[in-house]
Amino acid sequence: LIPADRMLVMNRLRWANEIRSLSEPTLPEAGAGDLRANEIAMAERLVDGAKVANLSSVLGSIESVEGFNTPSYAISKAAQNMATTLLAVALRERSIALVALHPGWVRTEMGGGGAQIDVAESVRGLLKVIDALTLADSGRFIDYRGKRVPW
């Protein structure tokens, strides 16, 4: 598997808050939505060749919209997917692979009892996908099985 110092999994667009919880001293304060400042703060804490996986959702796929369901969540994941792509371009010169990952429809409190897979299957798949990531995958939107998700 991937050594902990070479992987950072984030689940929110507010990177500064995510990273602040992972390391001290705290990062310089960045205004809400200040992606460039947050990108710089995150990049400084990544080793060259690192792998970054942003947990997304198929609900953030504009091509896959089937109805007016959970609009705030879907919009936030679509925005996160764009941020993932922007960061992938910015960090490519350091050979940092950055992807958006869809964990599948998972049986959790949010996914509900009717979801397709259990947490263990999702996590096993996500770890396998992250472990296999290369720089060629950077900027892609993929699921826990390694299959591309439409943008």
Salt bridges, closest charged atoms under 4 A:
GLU18 OE2 - ARG12 NH1 3.19
GLU29 OE2 - ARG20 NH2 3.07
GLU39 OE2 - ARG36 NH1 2.46
GLU44 OE1 - ARG45 NH1 3.93
ASP48 OD1 - ARG94 NE 2.60
ASP137 OD1 - ARG140 NH1 3.06
ASP143 OD2 - ARG145 NH2 2.53
